[in-house]
Amino acid sequence: MSAPADTSGHRVTAEIRNEAGRRRTFAVISHPDAGKSTLTEALALHAAAITSAGAVHGKGDRRGVTSDWMDMEQARGISITSAALRIDYDDRVLNLLDTPGHADFSEDTYRVLAAVDCAVMLLDSAKGLEPQTLKLFDVARNRNIPVITFVNKWDRPGREPLELLDEIEQRIGLRPTPLNWPVGIAGDFRGLIDRTRDNTYTRLHRTPGGATRALEQTLDHAAAAELEGPAWHQATEELDLLDEIGADFDEASFLAGRSSPVLFGAALPNFGVSHLLRTLIDLAPAPSARTDTTGAPRPVEAPFAGFVFKMQANMDKQHRDRMAFVRVCSGRFDRGMVLTHAATGRPFATKYTQAVFGSERHTVDTAYPGDVIALVNAQSLRVGDTLYDGPKVEFPPIPSFAPEHFAVARALDSGRYKQFRRGIAQLDSEGVVQVLVSDVRGEQAPVLAAVGPLQFDVVRHRMEHEFRAPVELAHLDYGLARRTDPDSAPVLHGLSGAEVLTRRSDNALLVLVHNKWRLKVIQRDHPTLLMEPLLAGGIEEQN
Ligand code: G4P
């Protein structure tokens, strides 16, 4: 069947609109250790989606193993792949798409941001904006994703709140509009004043280990002044200052990515987390029309369409499988629908569709715009591919990012060359690495290109354990890639410190160069040769 039995009429349209309106699809962008896993747990806890903190991410001695699906990851205590988490709260559905939390960059992280409608920028109160936060923020900005800021770890010594706001404004040009304000300096956290509710003061009591909802007590201002003393007076003075400079929430500039509502809190003891939940519900945009390749907006109530933003193989050792994570953009998804794969025009059966909740998978029968569905056995799909029902629609591809690390791959056992080829092709189609080839190097020695070096560890591990074709990876001394054309390629290929290869996925001609100084020299000596920057997180690379 290609459509559910009751698609006709206004009822379904109204249902889809209503369901889309209930959804908030977002990701947390942060630097490792800012507290993303802790915040994820706290959000789920507050929403009563799980009974005690610790069931979402398998980290340290916390229970449960979810995205940490490879032995290698566990050994390193990081999660390379991501899962989607659904949180039901107050008649709303929050879909939290996990961005990998390690210090390394991979395309995966960026792609997740192609599939969300909002981002929570999580800062450590003692550290402020850190490198990976900045990089991810750039991607969010470039995609026009509205950003809510959560300043975490307020229970620990940190920086002044005004200083943190200033850093946000000065370094990334985002106007901070605090929704709440802390009473007590970082490390001596007393409570929060809610600027959105007549400066209501909520005093917070720590709960051991943060394993249950923090106890919150609302106090009137006179009682607060008496109890908190100088801390209260300082906070109210700062609030007056904020009022004077007009740092109030402004919907238009938030949605346009020019201002960011800021919340202070502490994820570990569950301080201020419920305010973040409410903010996501009240302020984050619901799914809206997505532009297709013709430039036409596809309304949420149009027939089903979605795109693959992530591929993941071998999540479950018991069942060797390959999953495509699809962000639903329009229509209602009903399990069993036969969709069309836009890239090939072939039908795609959806009998085995799942939703992933933490470590568990559930069969999903129905999904709406904003939801993420996982299609099992999706061998034919690639990242960026569109699936649709009814008349053809295709969404623009997710840009592939500028690789900065390159290595030649060779099969260690030449008797397993067939498996080697299959494995490399598979990793290319999943977007784990980009595969570059040239006549000079030959098919036996493709060049693998990655955004971060950790991607090579993934290749090594999967080639050995999944494809049974161990590889040797020889690092190449190139640091950047540029797009070129058939006229420029032969000249560039003859220059020292440069090499031209073809990207297998789209036949683009890329020239690899040692470093930006070498690039400058080549550009100066050969100004007519094409050396076009690739997209870095959707942003023109800067040199
Ligand atoms: P990540 O996913 O962003 O990498 O960070 P994660 O949640 O693992 O948090 C990093 C460390 O910061 C953890 O401590 C965590 O307990 C702590 N943390 C997170 N939020 C808060 C907070 O609001 N207040 C305080 N005081 N600490 C916070 P760890 O000792 O490295 O790990 P663990 O043994 O607790 O897992």
Boltz pocket constraint, residues with backbone or C-beta under 6 A from the ligand:
constraints:
  - pocket:
      binder: B
      contacts: [[A, 30], [A, 31], [A, 32], [A, 33], [A, 34], [A, 35], [A, 36], [A, 37], [A, 38], [A, 39], [A, 59], [A, 60], [A, 61], [A, 101], [A, 152], [A, 153], [A, 154], [A, 155], [A, 156], [A, 265], [A, 266], [A, 267], [A, 268], [A, 269]]
      max_distance: 6.0
